[in-house]
Amino acid sequence: MMEKKIVVASGNEGKIREFRQMLEPKGYTVLSLKDLPDPTEPEETGTTFQENAILKARAVTERYGLDAIADDSGLCVAALNDEPGIHSARWMGHDTPYSIKNQKLIELVADKEDRTCHYACAIAWTSPGKEPVVFFDTWYGEIAHEPRGTNGFGYDPIFYIPERGITSAELAPGEKNIYSHRGKALRKLEVWMNENC
């Protein structure tokens, strides 16, 4: 069987781990930017999750001639006009720990009646000489009153799932992939890849 290689156009260890958990059992060798010579991450200049995902995947494909997937995802808080949204990773500065970002979001919605939020994820697939394909999905929840859990990454400790009574960071990794925005978008990508790759 021919080896199937794909580059996850990211340096985010949490995202790469989740992609590996989902794609390696299906026979893919999942590489990250760190596995490539002299990698660089393009500036995210898009105005939507979809545009940024294509931008990141296309940069890898054009530079290395490899198939690539990239996701752009973020947390959209209803009471904050869906911020931090596409700026989720850069919000309050790239180097600001998520523990500080999470605490700030809790403070910002403390006096709000509406604590609803959603994760959004766009996953783009690019291949040399082909048009990019993008898959999008969401995951709805609320901003927790305090951070809980040590699984996941980013905003997971404050992403509260009302029907479960726990945060995303309290889900087991395999369980998170069933419900998450990234897991759902990736399953759409997998169906497409099975038919087209």
C-alpha positions, 0 to 999 in steps of 0.5 A: 500500500502506498504511504500517504503523507500529509502536512498539518500546516501548524506549529500548534502541538495541541492541534497536531496531536488531535490531527494525528489521533484522527488521521494516523489510524486511517493510514496517514503519516502526519507531518507538522511544520517542524518536520519540514526544512526551514518552516515558516508560518504565513501571516493570517491576513484573511477575514474569515476562518476559511480564508486563513485556513486556505492561506496556511495550507496553500503556503505549504503546498506551494513551497514544498510541493506536498499535500497539506491541511490547515485549520483555522479555528477560534472561540466566538463569544456572543456577548463580545460580538463573536470576539475573539473569533479569528483573532483567538490565537493572537488575542491579547498577544501571541505570547500571552498564556491561555490561563491569562486569556481565559481569566480575561474572558471570564471577567468580560462576561461576568456581568453578562446574561448571555454566556453562550459561545461557540468554537468554529473551525475551518479545515482546508486541504491543498494539493499541487495543481488543484483547487483548495477544498474547505470544510467548516463546523462549529461546537456550541457551549458557554463560558464557564465561571472558572477554568476546569480540566487539564485535557485539551488546550487553548480555551478548552478549560473555560468552554463549558458543555451544559448538557454534560456539565463539564468543560472541554478540558475535562473530556477524554481526548478521544471523546473530545474528537467526537463532539468538537468543531475540529473533529466534525470538520475533519470527518467531513474532510475525511469523507471527501479524501476517501472519495477524491484522494 
